[in-house]
Amino acid sequence: DAGITQSPRHKVTETGTPVTLRCHQTENHRYMYWYRQDPGHGLRLIHYSYGVKDTDKGEVSDGYSVSRSKTEDFLLTLESATSSQTSVYFCAISESRQAEGYTFGSGTRLTVV
Amino acid sequence: AQSVAQPEDQVNVAEGNPLTVKCTYSVSGNPYLFWYVQYPNRGLQFLLKYITGDNLVKGSYGFEAEFNKSQTSFHLKKPSALVSDSALYFCAVSRPNSGYSTLTFGKGTMLLVSP
């Protein structure tokens, strides 16, 4: 998807290891979001950012942390990966604080074994 | 709190027939409503949104949706389905406020269009 890239696209990791997912945007949008997608749950918000060094928790933030040291990068870290964190992770960006519509990245498929 | 319900896990329709994917929402105040589509192994793509104004919203690929405040619904429709419309569809809601609002998504509805 133009203007927003996620890396890696796929990752397999072992239980207990730390994992960092990266979201990079070239749109200079202030607002960035991390969601996870699971069957039967749709997309659920993990964390979001409303500016450099400004972040807040979403509905499923336990076990996750985020950092935003630059406008263009939003990192999601699983401090100690668990099997329940096996999921597809999507980053999204938005120009507006009123969530008038997001642009999504292509996702990262994470498997914790 | 805001929430979205998509009561059908899957909708099956024959090509050329009209399709409807249902969505109801719960939010205090006036909502912003959205439909997104996801093709296999892809991110979500924006289809259409209702912010204010005309209750009938037209979007990409011939899709439209009608905002019904009394029924708290925002059903997605298309007059004539195509096989290429087969995908996973998500309804989402946000509530504009004085702070920062975020999108809440439904669980998704798989649309299967048969030839």
Boltz contact constraints between the chains, C-beta under 6 A:
constraints:
  - contact:
      token1: [A, 1]
      token2: [B, 43]
      max_distance: 6.0
  - contact:
      token1: [A, 42]
      token2: [B, 105]
      max_distance: 6.0
  - contact:
      token1: [A, 42]
      token2: [B, 106]
      max_distance: 6.0
  - contact:
      token1: [A, 42]
      token2: [B, 107]
      max_distance: 6.0
  - contact:
      token1: [A, 42]
      token2: [B, 108]
      max_distance: 6.0
  - contact:
      token1: [A, 43]
      token2: [B, 105]
      max_distance: 6.0
  - contact:
      token1: [A, 45]
      token2: [B, 102]
      max_distance: 6.0
  - contact:
      token1: [A, 48]
      token2: [B, 102]
      max_distance: 6.0
  - contact:
      token1: [A, 50]
      token2: [B, 100]
      max_distance: 6.0
  - contact:
      token1: [A, 97]
      token2: [B, 100]
      max_distance: 6.0
  - contact:
      token1: [A, 98]
      token2: [B, 96]
      max_distance: 6.0
  - contact:
      token1: [A, 98]
      token2: [B, 101]
      max_distance: 6.0
  - contact:
      token1: [A, 99]
      token2: [B, 94]
      max_distance: 6.0
  - contact:
      token1: [A, 99]
      token2: [B, 101]
      max_distance: 6.0
  - contact:
      token1: [A, 99]
      token2: [B, 102]
      max_distance: 6.0
  - contact:
      token1: [A, 99]
      token2: [B, 103]
      max_distance: 6.0
  - contact:
      token1: [A, 101]
      token2: [B, 46]
      max_distance: 6.0
  - contact:
      token1: [A, 101]
      token2: [B, 49]
      max_distance: 6.0
  - contact:
      token1: [A, 104]
      token2: [B, 43]
      max_distance: 6.0
  - contact:
      token1: [A, 104]
      token2: [B, 44]
      max_distance: 6.0
  - contact:
      token1: [A, 105]
      token2: [B, 43]
      max_distance: 6.0
  - contact:
      token1: [A, 106]
      token2: [B, 43]
      max_distance: 6.0
  - contact:
      token1: [A, 107]
      token2: [B, 43]
      max_distance: 6.0
